[in-house]
């Protein structure tokens, strides 16, 4: 049934992620391995020349380099940089912690600092994720309002809506607005453009101030905004900058806006990926042998299967379900019915986003029930909406 279909989707996603990782590993290995080998050969050559020039043994030199590596972990560099653990450096560090960026250029070295980080990061990361979800909710509200205004303007140009800004009572006017939903793909496109604009503007600031190339600045923006945080390039690490206060403030604003936009974009893209997986499962289901389906039906005919009467109301709200042909006298197997219900009901992720876009575009979604108000749970977007609704249900049940 639905549980088996969910497991099938989960397994398919796991297989696709593993294949995606294998392909990525092959590409990066082919690109980066030759450069790594060349750099290692150059280092060995320099190390050999240095030991000959200064009459040092390789063992003594390597011991000294290991000591420098330990100092580097503690924040000591050859060039002068700002103190890692003054107040501004510590504030930058906690910002990378709660945002889950984790550049790695600053890490606690004491046992007390490591213990405190565990509890501090647990609460800070959870609160920041909540902030990102609330930001996504409000961002979608704004996008839906703008898209709704553009849609109404198009209807006025076509003469469907009156130009005085008031909606008439005509059937065509009501149908034109009631059947309209802002597309989640447009939302994804808008978030892509917004993320690109923020990255380009931030790169224009980093290039002259940090001395990076523009491409390296774009690379840093993606690594930082996506919270990957390799740490090979880290902004605001020098001791002095021109207009230092203004630059650090701009750096904070750009990272905050970039992380929020990329997080929102990842949430929307995950919905599109889920629909692609459902499409793959549907194609695979269509190629199943009818004989195998009949065998499964005979082996599971006593199993209670989800019927169309139970699921029809929920499916017809936001999804288009293909009705079975009346001329087809063949009875579908139980496995096919479960798969059809699964494919239809798993469009809910896209439907939730589109429904919320429609509701926010037409105004605040309907009033919450008194129980929901009393318990303090409200709607959200994506995973936050599901979590809040589930909390509201369980709280009411109590």
C-alpha positions in Angstrom: 0.0 0.0 0.0 1.0 3.5 0.7 3.8 2.4 3.1 5.3 0.1 0.5 5.2 3.0 -2.1 6.8 5.4 0.3 9.6 2.8 0.9 10.0 2.4 -2.9 10.3 6.2 -3.3 12.8 6.3 -0.4 14.9 3.5 -1.9 14.8 5.0 -5.3 16.0 8.4 -3.9 18.8 6.6 -2.0 20.0 4.8 -5.1 19.9 8.1 -7.2 21.8 9.9 -4.5 24.5 7.2 -4.4 24.7 7.2 -8.2 24.9 11.0 -8.1 27.8 10.8 -5.6 29.6 8.2 -7.6 29.4 10.3 -10.8 30.5 13.4 -8.8 33.4 11.5 -7.3 34.5 10.3 -10.7 34.4 13.8 -12.2 36.2 15.5 -9.3 38.9 12.8 -9.2 39.5 13.2 -12.9 39.8 16.9 -12.6 41.6 17.4 -9.3 43.9 14.3 -9.0 46.5 15.4 -11.6 46.8 18.8 -10.0 47.2 17.2 -6.6 50.0 14.9 -7.8 51.8 17.8 -9.5 51.6 19.9 -6.3 53.0 16.9 -4.3 55.9 16.5 -6.7 56.7 20.2 -6.5 56.6 20.1 -2.7 58.9 17.1 -2.5 61.3 18.9 -4.8 61.3 22.1 -2.7 61.6 20.1 0.5 64.7 18.3 -0.9 66.3 21.5 -2.1 65.6 23.2 1.3 67.2 20.4 3.3 70.3 20.4 1.1 70.7 24.2 1.2 70.4 24.5 5.0 72.0 21.1 5.8 69.0 19.8 7.6 67.7 16.2 7.9 64.3 15.4 6.4 63.2 14.0 9.8 64.0 17.3 11.6 62.3 19.4 9.0 59.2 17.2 9.0 59.0 17.4 12.7 59.1 21.2 12.5 56.4 21.2 9.9 54.2 19.1 12.1 54.5 21.6 14.9 53.5 24.3 12.5 50.4 22.4 11.5 49.4 22.2 15.2 49.9 25.9 15.5 47.9 26.5 12.3 45.0 24.6 13.9 45.2 26.9 16.8 44.9 29.9 14.5 48.5 30.8 14.0 49.5 31.8 10.4 52.6 33.0 8.7 51.0 36.3 7.7 49.5 38.6 10.3 45.7 38.1 10.7 43.2 39.3 13.2 43.0 37.4 16.5 40.6 34.5 16.2 39.1 34.7 19.6 38.6 38.4 20.3 35.0 39.4 20.5 34.5 40.1 16.8 36.3 36.9 15.9 34.2 34.9 18.3 31.0 36.5 17.0 32.0 35.5 13.5 32.7 32.0 14.7 29.3 31.6 16.4 27.7 32.9 13.2 29.3 30.1 11.3 28.1 27.6 14.0 24.4 28.6 14.2 24.2 28.9 10.4 25.8 25.5 10.0 28.4 26.9 7.6 31.3 25.8 9.7 34.3 27.2 7.7 36.7 25.4 10.1 39.3 28.2 10.2 38.4 28.6 13.9 37.6 25.7 16.2 37.6 25.4 20.0 40.8 23.9 21.4 39.9 23.5 25.0 37.7 20.8 26.5 35.3 23.4 28.0 34.9 25.2 24.7 34.1 21.9 22.9 31.5 20.9 25.5 29.9 24.4 25.4 29.9 24.2 21.6 27.8 21.0 21.7 25.0 22.5 23.7 25.3 26.0 22.1 25.1 24.6 18.6 22.2 22.3 19.4 20.0 25.2 20.4 21.5 27.7 18.0 21.2 25.5 14.9 17.6 24.6 15.7 16.6 28.2 16.2 18.3 29.3 13.0 16.6 26.5 11.0 13.3 27.8 12.4 14.2 31.3 11.3 15.0 30.1 7.8 11.6 28.3 7.6 9.8 31.5 8.8 11.8 33.5 6.3 10.7 31.1 3.5 7.1 31.5 4.6 7.2 35.3 4.4 9.2 35.3 1.2 6.7 33.1 -0.5 3.9 35.4 0.7 5.6 38.3 -0.9 6.3 36.4 -4.1 2.7 35.2 -4.3 1.4 38.7 -3.7 3.5 40.1 -6.6 2.6 37.2 -8.9 -1.1 37.7 -8.0 -0.9 41.4 -8.9 0.7 40.6 -12.2 -1.9 38.0 -12.9 -4.8 40.4 -12.1 -3.1 43.1 -14.4 -3.0 40.6 -17.2 -6.7 39.8 -16.7 -7.6 43.5 -16.7 -5.7 43.9 -20.0 -7.7 41.1 -21.5 -10.9 42.6 -20.2 -11.8 39.8 -17.8 -11.6 42.0 -14.7 -12.8 45.6 -14.5 -10.1 48.3 -14.4 -11.5 49.9 -11.2 -9.7 47.3 -9.1 -12.9 45.7 -7.8 -13.8 42.2 -8.7 -17.1 41.7 -10.3 -19.5 39.0 -9.7 -19.4 37.5 -13.2 -18.8 33.8 -13.6 -15.8 34.3 -15.9 -14.1 36.6 -13.5 -14.6 34.3 -10.5 -13.3 31.3 -12.5 -10.3 33.2 -13.8 -9.1 34.0 -10.3 -10.4 30.9 -8.4 -8.7 28.5 -10.8 -5.4 30.4 -10.8 -2.4 29.2 -8.8 1.1 30.7 -8.8 3.4 28.0 -10.2 6.1 26.6 -7.9 8.4 26.6 -10.9 8.1 30.4 -11.1 9.0 30.6 -7.5 12.0 28.5 -8.1 13.0 30.7 -11.0 12.6 33.9 -8.9 14.7 32.4 -6.0 17.4 31.4 -8.5 17.5 35.0 -9.9 17.5 36.5 -6.4 20.4 34.2 -5.3 22.4 35.0 -8.4 21.9 38.7 -7.9 23.0 38.6 -4.3 26.0 36.4 -5.2 27.1 38.8 -8.0 26.8 41.8 -5.8 28.6 40.2 -2.9 31.4 39.0 -5.3 31.8 42.6 -6.6 32.5 43.6 -2.9 34.8 40.7 -2.1 37.0 41.0 -5.2 38.7 44.3 -4.5 38.6 44.1 -0.7 39.8 40.5 -0.2 42.0 40.4 -3.4 40.2 37.4 -4.8 39.4 36.9 -8.5 35.7 37.4 -9.3 35.3 33.7 -10.0 36.8 32.8 -6.7 34.4 35.3 -5.0 31.4 33.6 -6.7 32.8 30.2 -5.6 33.0 31.5 -2.0 29.5 32.9 -2.2 28.1 29.5 -3.2 30.1 27.6 -0.6 29.1 30.0 2.1 25.5 30.6 1.2 24.8 26.8 0.7 26.4 26.3 4.2 28.9 23.8 2.7 31.7 25.9 4.2 34.9 24.3 3.0 37.0 27.0 4.6 39.6 27.4 1.8 38.3 30.9 1.3 37.0 32.9 4.3 36.0 36.5 4.2 36.9 39.2 6.8 40.0 37.5 8.1 42.6 40.3 7.7 43.6 42.6 10.5 42.7 45.8 8.7 40.4 46.7 5.9 39.5 50.0 4.3 36.2 51.0 5.9 36.5 48.0 8.1 33.2 48.5 10.0 31.2 49.0 6.8 32.8 46.0 5.2 32.1 43.7 8.0 28.5 44.8 8.2 28.1 44.3 4.5 29.7 40.9 4.8 27.2 39.9 7.5 24.2 41.2 5.5 25.3 39.4 2.3 25.9 36.1 4.1 22.5 36.3 5.9 20.6 37.1 2.7 22.4 34.6 0.7 21.9 31.7 3.2 18.2 32.5 3.5 17.7 32.6 -0.3 19.7 29.5 -1.0 17.9 27.6 1.8 14.6 28.6 0.4 15.8 27.6 -3.1 16.9 24.2 -1.8 13.4 23.6 -0.3 11.7 24.4 -3.6 14.1 22.3 -5.6 13.6 19.4 -3.3 9.9 19.5 -4.2 10.7 19.4 -7.9 13.1 16.5 -7.3 10.3 14.6 -5.5 8.0 15.1 -8.4 10.7 13.8 -10.8 11.1 10.7 -8.6 7.3 10.2 -8.7 7.4 10.5 -12.5 10.2 7.8 -12.6 8.2 5.5 -10.4 5.1 6.0 -12.6 7.1 5.1 -15.7 8.5 2.0 -14.0 5.0 1.0 -12.9 3.6 1.4 -16.4 6.1 -1.2 -17.6 5.2 -3.8 -15.1 4.0 -7.1 -16.4 0.2 -7.5 -16.0 0.9 -11.2 -15.2 3.0 -10.2 -12.2 0.3 -7.7 -11.2 -2.3 -10.4 -11.2 -0.1 -12.7 -9.2 0.4 -10.0 -6.6 -3.3 -9.4 -6.6 -4.1 -13.1 -6.0 -1.6 -13.2 -3.2 -2.9 -10.1 -1.6 -6.6 -10.1 -2.4 -7.5 -10.3 1.3 -5.5 -7.2 2.1 -7.5 -4.1 2.7 -6.5 -1.6 0.0 -7.0 2.1 -0.1 -10.1 2.8 -2.2 -11.0 5.6 -4.4 -13.9 6.7 -2.1 -11.6 7.3 0.8 -8.9 9.2 -1.1 -11.0 10.9 -3.8 -11.7 14.0 -1.7 -8.1 14.7 -0.8 -6.7 14.0 -4.2 -9.2 16.1 -6.2 -8.3 19.3 -4.2 -5.0 19.9 -5.8 -4.2 17.1 -8.2 -5.4 15.8 -11.5 -6.3 12.2 -11.3 -6.8 10.2 -14.4 -10.1 8.4 -14.2 -10.4 4.8 -15.2 -12.1 4.1 -18.5 -15.7 2.9 -18.1 -15.3 0.7 -21.2 -12.4 -1.2 -19.6 -14.0 -4.2 -17.9 -10.7 -5.4 -16.5 -10.3 -4.9 -12.8 -6.9 -3.4 -11.8 -4.8 -5.3 -9.4 -4.4 -4.3 -5.9 -0.8 -3.3 -6.5 -1.7 -1.0 -9.3 -4.4 0.6 -7.2 -1.9 1.2 -4.4 0.6 2.6 -6.9 -2.0 4.9 -8.5 -3.0 6.2 -5.1 0.6 6.6 -4.2 1.4 8.6 -7.3 -1.6 10.8 -6.8 -1.2 11.4 -3.1 2.5 12.1 -3.4 1.7 15.2 -5.5 0.7 16.7 -2.2 4.1 18.2 -1.7 3.7 20.3 -4.9 0.1 20.9 -4.1 0.8 22.2 -0.6 3.2 24.8 -2.0 0.8 25.8 -4.8 -2.1 25.9 -2.4 -0.2 28.1 0.0 0.8 30.4 -2.9 -2.8 30.6 -3.9 -4.0 31.4 -0.4 -1.4 34.0 0.3 -2.0 35.6 -3.1 -5.8 35.9 -2.4 -5.2 37.1 1.2 -4.5 35.5 4.5 -5.5 31.8 4.5 -8.7 30.9 6.2 -9.2 31.4 9.9 -7.7 28.8 12.1 -9.9 26.7 14.3 -10.3 27.7 17.9 -8.3 24.7 19.0 -5.4 25.6 16.8 -5.4 29.2 18.1 -5.5 28.0 21.6 -2.6 25.7 21.1 -0.6 28.3 19.3 0.2 26.3 16.1 -0.1 28.0 12.8 0.5 27.0 9.2 3.9 27.2 7.6 5.7 26.1 4.4 6.9 22.7 3.5 8.3 20.7 6.4 7.4 23.4 8.8 3.7 23.3 7.7 3.6 19.5 8.1 5.2 19.7 11.5 2.9 22.4 12.8 -0.2 20.7 11.6 0.9 17.5 13.2 1.6 19.2 16.5 -1.8 20.9 16.3 -3.5 17.6 15.8 -1.7 15.8 18.6 -2.2 18.7 21.0 -5.9 18.7 20.2 -6.1 15.0 20.7 -4.7 15.4 24.2 
